Amino acid sequence: MTPYDAIVVGARCPGAPTAMLPARRGYRVLLADRASFPNDTLPTHVIHPPGVAAPARWGLLDRVTATGCPPLRRYSFDFGPFTIAGTPHAHDGVSTAYAPRRTLLDKILVDGAAASGAEVRERFTVEDVLAEDGAVTGVRGHGAGGASVTERAMPVYEFTAQLATPAPPPAEVQRLLAAVSGDPEAMDAFAGVIAETLSPAEFFDPANIARILGLSMEGADT
């Protein structure tokens, strides 16, 4: 059998587009997942404007909005001592966020990959990733109740969920947030970065917050 150009393991938000885009260019792609769709999972839920811009580029955003998912045009971040609210900046012309149910979103993405030419195998469990001379060459797995089969490709991409318990902000972050709450100019600068990045990983990073405070304090000295 002719090997695939790529095998993607995991067909949810990261995997389905990864299979869809090369399939649209004519590559032979296998997209496999042990689940069948629609299928629910624990989500981070909100897709911010940069993320919404992606299905818009792919021609899939209309399918998301057709589910009845309401648009989110205003954010509110509660840091305890204070709350910052505002409207997200536009990204590629998109300034609206959505929080679609994963039973709907993942199905839309998987169907998009299939419509683009990717071979989708649902209820397919990958047992092992195969390698030769240090290079990945394929996967071994089985469908529901079926015998093991081997599929060859290079490269193989794996997208599987790993759940983690959210931790409170580190003490250094809490100290910096407290400093922001007592400095109106620093608070404005911090709000501006939040509106620009809308990334918890960025605005909960101590170095990033310290940089914001430093810029604000420099502005206050001039």
C-alpha positions as CSV (number, residue, x, y, z in Angstrom):
1,M,0.0,0.0,0.0
2,T,1.2,3.5,-0.8
3,P,2.3,5.3,2.4
4,Y,0.6,8.4,3.5
5,D,2.3,11.8,3.2
6,A,1.4,12.4,6.9
7,I,-0.5,10.7,9.7
8,V,-2.2,12.9,12.3
9,V,-3.2,11.2,15.6
10,G,-5.9,13.1,17.5
11,A,-8.7,14.8,15.5
12,R,-9.8,17.6,17.8
13,C,-8.9,21.3,17.6
14,P,-5.2,20.9,16.9
15,G,-5.3,17.7,14.8
16,A,-8.2,18.2,12.4
17,P,-6.8,21.5,10.9
18,T,-3.3,20.0,10.8
19,A,-4.7,17.2,8.6
20,M,-7.1,19.5,6.7
21,L,-4.6,22.1,5.4
22,P,-2.1,19.7,3.7
23,A,-5.1,17.6,2.4
24,R,-6.3,20.7,0.6
25,R,-3.0,20.9,-1.2
26,G,-3.3,17.4,-2.5
27,Y,-1.3,15.5,0.1
28,R,-2.5,12.0,1.2
29,V,-3.3,12.4,4.9
30,L,-4.6,10.0,7.5
31,L,-6.5,11.5,10.5
32,A,-7.1,9.1,13.3
33,D,-8.8,9.4,16.7
34,R,-10.0,6.8,19.2
35,A,-13.2,8.8,19.7
36,S,-16.1,9.2,17.3
37,F,-17.6,12.5,16.5
38,P,-19.6,14.4,17.8
39,N,-17.9,13.7,21.1
40,D,-17.5,16.0,24.2
41,T,-14.3,16.8,26.1
42,L,-13.2,19.2,28.8
43,P,-12.5,22.5,27.0
44,T,-10.7,25.8,27.7
45,H,-13.9,26.9,26.0
46,V,-13.4,30.5,24.8
47,I,-11.8,31.0,21.4
48,H,-10.3,34.5,21.2
49,P,-10.3,36.6,18.0
50,P,-7.0,35.3,16.8
51,G,-8.4,31.8,17.1
52,V,-11.7,32.7,15.5
53,A,-9.8,34.2,12.6
54,A,-8.4,30.8,11.7
55,P,-11.8,29.1,10.9
56,A,-12.7,32.3,9.1
57,R,-9.7,31.8,6.8
58,W,-10.6,28.2,6.3
59,G,-14.2,28.9,5.4
60,L,-15.6,27.2,8.5
61,L,-16.7,30.1,10.6
62,D,-20.2,30.2,9.1
63,R,-20.7,26.6,10.3
64,V,-19.7,27.7,13.8
65,T,-22.0,30.6,13.9
66,A,-24.8,28.5,12.4
67,T,-24.8,26.4,15.6
68,G,-26.4,29.4,17.4
69,C,-23.2,30.0,19.5
70,P,-23.5,33.6,20.7
71,P,-20.7,36.1,19.9
72,L,-18.6,37.5,22.8
73,R,-17.7,41.1,22.2
74,R,-16.6,42.3,25.6
75,Y,-14.3,40.7,28.2
76,S,-14.0,41.1,32.0
77,F,-10.9,39.8,33.9
78,D,-11.4,39.6,37.7
79,F,-8.0,39.7,39.5
80,G,-9.5,39.9,43.0
81,P,-8.4,43.5,44.0
82,F,-9.8,44.9,40.7
83,T,-11.5,43.9,37.5
84,I,-10.4,44.9,34.0
85,A,-13.1,45.0,31.2
86,G,-12.8,45.9,27.6
87,T,-13.3,45.0,24.0
88,P,-10.7,42.7,22.3
89,H,-8.6,44.1,19.4
90,A,-9.4,42.8,15.9
91,H,-7.2,40.1,14.4
92,D,-7.4,39.7,10.6
93,G,-10.6,41.7,10.7
94,V,-12.2,39.5,13.5
95,S,-12.9,41.1,16.8
96,T,-15.4,38.6,18.2
97,A,-14.9,35.6,20.4
98,Y,-16.9,32.4,20.6
99,A,-17.3,29.6,23.1
100,P,-18.9,26.8,21.1
101,R,-19.6,23.4,22.6
102,R,-16.9,20.9,21.7
103,T,-19.5,18.4,20.5
104,L,-20.2,21.0,17.7
105,L,-16.8,22.5,17.1
106,D,-14.8,19.3,16.9
107,K,-17.3,17.8,14.5
108,I,-17.1,20.8,12.3
109,L,-13.3,20.6,12.1
110,V,-13.3,16.8,11.5
111,D,-15.9,17.2,8.7
112,G,-13.8,20.0,7.3
113,A,-10.7,17.7,7.2
114,A,-12.7,14.9,5.5
115,A,-14.2,17.4,2.9
116,S,-10.7,18.5,2.1
117,G,-9.6,15.0,1.2
118,A,-8.1,13.7,4.5
119,E,-9.0,10.1,5.3
120,V,-10.7,10.2,8.7
121,R,-10.7,7.1,10.9
122,E,-12.8,7.4,14.0
123,R,-12.7,4.9,16.9
124,F,-9.2,4.0,15.8
125,T,-6.8,3.4,18.7
126,V,-3.1,3.9,18.1
127,E,-1.1,1.2,19.9
128,D,2.4,2.2,18.9
129,V,4.4,4.7,16.9
130,L,6.8,3.0,14.6
131,A,10.4,4.1,14.0
132,E,13.4,3.0,12.0
133,D,16.9,4.3,12.4
134,G,15.6,7.0,14.7
135,A,13.0,8.3,12.3
136,V,9.2,7.9,12.8
137,T,7.8,5.8,9.9
138,G,4.2,5.1,10.9
139,V,1.8,3.8,13.5
140,R,0.2,0.5,14.5
141,G,-3.4,0.5,15.7
142,H,-6.8,-1.0,15.5
143,G,-10.4,0.0,14.9
144,A,-13.3,-0.9,17.2
145,G,-13.1,-4.6,17.7
146,G,-10.7,-5.0,14.8
147,A,-7.3,-6.5,14.3
148,S,-4.1,-4.4,14.4
149,V,-3.0,-2.7,11.2
150,T,0.1,-0.8,10.3
151,E,0.1,2.4,8.4
152,R,3.2,4.1,7.1
153,A,4.0,7.7,6.7
154,M,6.6,10.3,7.6
155,P,6.0,12.5,9.4
156,V,3.5,11.5,12.1
157,Y,1.9,14.1,14.3
158,E,0.4,13.3,17.7
159,F,-2.2,15.6,19.3
160,T,-3.6,14.1,22.5
161,A,-5.1,16.0,25.5
162,Q,-3.4,16.2,28.8
163,L,-5.5,17.6,31.6
164,A,-3.9,19.7,34.4
165,T,-5.3,21.2,37.6
166,P,-5.2,25.0,37.4
167,A,-2.8,26.5,39.9
168,P,-3.2,29.9,41.6
169,P,-0.9,32.7,40.3
170,P,2.6,32.5,41.8
171,A,3.4,34.8,44.7
172,E,5.5,37.0,42.5
173,V,2.6,37.5,40.1
174,Q,0.3,38.3,43.0
175,R,2.7,40.9,44.3
176,L,3.0,42.5,40.8
177,L,-0.8,42.5,40.4
178,A,-1.1,44.2,43.8
179,A,1.3,46.9,42.6
180,V,-0.7,47.4,39.4
181,S,-3.9,47.9,41.4
182,G,-2.4,50.8,43.3
183,D,-1.0,52.6,40.2
184,P,-3.5,53.9,37.8
185,E,-1.0,54.4,35.0
186,A,0.4,50.9,35.5
187,M,-3.1,49.5,35.5
188,D,-3.8,51.3,32.2
189,A,-0.7,49.8,30.7
190,F,-1.5,46.3,32.0
191,A,-5.0,46.6,30.6
192,G,-3.6,47.6,27.2
193,V,-1.4,44.5,27.1
194,I,-4.3,42.3,28.1
195,A,-6.4,43.8,25.3
196,E,-3.5,43.3,22.9
197,T,-2.5,39.7,23.7
198,L,-5.5,38.2,25.4
199,S,-3.2,35.4,26.5
200,P,-3.3,34.2,30.2
201,A,0.1,32.6,29.7
202,E,1.4,36.1,28.8
203,F,-0.3,38.3,31.3
204,F,0.3,35.8,34.2
205,D,4.0,35.7,33.4
206,P,6.0,37.5,36.1
207,A,8.6,38.8,33.7
208,N,5.9,40.2,31.4
209,I,4.0,41.9,34.2
210,A,7.3,43.4,35.5
211,R,8.0,44.7,32.1
212,I,4.6,46.3,32.0
213,L,5.1,48.0,35.3
214,G,8.6,49.1,34.3
215,L,7.2,50.8,31.2
216,S,4.5,52.4,33.2
217,M,6.8,53.7,35.8
218,E,9.1,55.1,33.2
219,G,6.2,57.0,31.7
220,A,5.3,58.3,35.1
221,D,8.8,59.7,35.6
222,T,8.8,61.7,32.4
